[in-house]
């Protein structure tokens, strides 16, 4: 679940469910270039990263993910939860009305490319989402649900799990 914040960053809650227990997980910043050229110069960073595996807290070095990092779990787990602030993923929409922005969001946790991902966005300023890695324009228009709770229609394979969120930045 992703929710836009006043500064264009996002508050993220990421749940990971695996078929078999793992003893470590690789975390990495979102690969925003999968969402298109307009995101190519961005440098995404996850900060204030909190992580649990099973019912155990897990230490993420410095609580920050700006590069790929392998994180050892206290004990093998099939279920993990991550909570974090994601910045460096938003650009203003040009041309568009003042205050309109788009953000590219992908999962922080990596694993099997075929792992299935459900992506959701919540917030009163959220307008739309699209799935740029799907084939064909009708498939890329993947929004389901109603504002303020939108989701990508269906599941996405982890290797193509990216959404572009269109939203309005609040007036300061």
N, C-alpha and C positions, 0 to 999 in steps of 0.2 A: 504494500500500500504506500503510495507516494502522495504527499500533500505539500503544495507550494507555500512558501513563507514570504514575508513582506520584501525580503531582499533578493528574491529570485532563486534562492536555494530551496531545497526540498527536505522535508522530514520524511524519512523512509523507515518502514517496518518490513523486513524481509524474512519470510519463513521458508526453511529448506527441509524437505522430506525426502529421504533416500530409501532405497529398497534394502540396503545392507549397511551395517555400521561402518564408519570410517574413523581413523584415529587422527586425521588432520584434514584441514580444508584450505584451499588456496583462495585468497581474496585479492581482488584487483579493482582499480578504478574503472568506471564504465567506459566501454569502447564507443565513445560518442560518434566517431567517424562512420560507424555503421548507419547512422541516421542521416548522413549526407554531408556535402562539402561545407555547408554553412557552420558546421560544428568543428571543423578540422583544427582550428587554432585554439580551441578550449583545452584546459588542463583540469579535468575533474578531480576532486578530492572528497573523500568521505572523512568526516571528523566526528568527534564525540562518539566513536563506535563502541557500542555495547554488544556483547555476544554471549549467548548461552548455548550449550550443547547438552541435550537431555535436560537434566535439572541442575547442571553445573555451570557456573560462570566461567567464561574463557577470556583470558587477557589478550587483547589486540595491542601490539606494541605502539606505545604513545597514543592509543585510541584513535589512530589516524591511518588511512589507506590512500596513499598517493601513487604507490607503485605496487606491483605484485608482491604478495607476502604469503608464505605458508605458515599457518597457525596450527600448533599442536593442541589437541583436545586433552582434557584431564583423563577422560576415559572414552572409548569408542562410542559413537552415537549415530542414530539414524535421523534425528530431528535437531535442527538448529534454528535459533532466532537471532537476527541482527537488527539493531536499531541505530540509526545514524543520521547525521546532517550531510546532505550531498550538495556541494557547491561546484561552480565551474561548469555547469551543464546548460546554462540558459543564454540565449541571444534574443535581442529585440527583433521583432518581425518588421522587415522593411521590404516593400512598402506595406504599411498597415496603419491603423489608427494609433495614436499616441498611447503608450502603455501596454501594447500587445506584445507578447513574447512567446517563444517556443523553447522547450527544454527536451534534451535527449536523455532517456533513462534506461539503464540496463541493470541487471543484478550485479551485486558486489561479489557474491560467492560463485565460484566456477566448479565445474565437474564434467560429467559425461555430456557431450554435445547434444545428445538426444533427450536429456532430462527435460521434462515438461514444465513450463513456467506459465503462471497466471499473473497478469499485471493489472493493477487497479490504481486509480487516481481519485482523490477526494478533495473537495474544496469549492467554496462559492465562486472563486475566480476562474475555475477550470472551464474551458469552452469545448474542447474536443481532444481526441487522441487519434493518432494514426500509427500504422505498423509498416515502416518503410522497407523492411526486409521481406515482406510478403510479395508474391508475384502478382502483377496486374493491379491496375488502379482500383478496381472494385474490392480486391482483397486488402489493399493498403488502407482503405477507409474501413477501419476495424472496430470503431467505437460501438459499445453496447452499454446499456444502462441509461440513467438520467442524471443530469447535473443535480446535486453535487457529487454523485457517486458513479464514476465511469470505469469501464474496464475494457481490455482488449477482448474482442469476441474470440472465444475458443482458447486453446492453449498454444503456446509458442515453444518450439524447441530452443533449448538454452543457446545454441549457436546462432539463433536469429532473434533472440529475445531483446528487442529494443522497441521502445515506443517514443513518439514525439508528442509532447503535451503542449497544446495551445492554451494560453491563459492570459489573464490581464494582471499586470503588476498594479498594486494598490497605489493610489496617490499618496504622496508623503505629506 
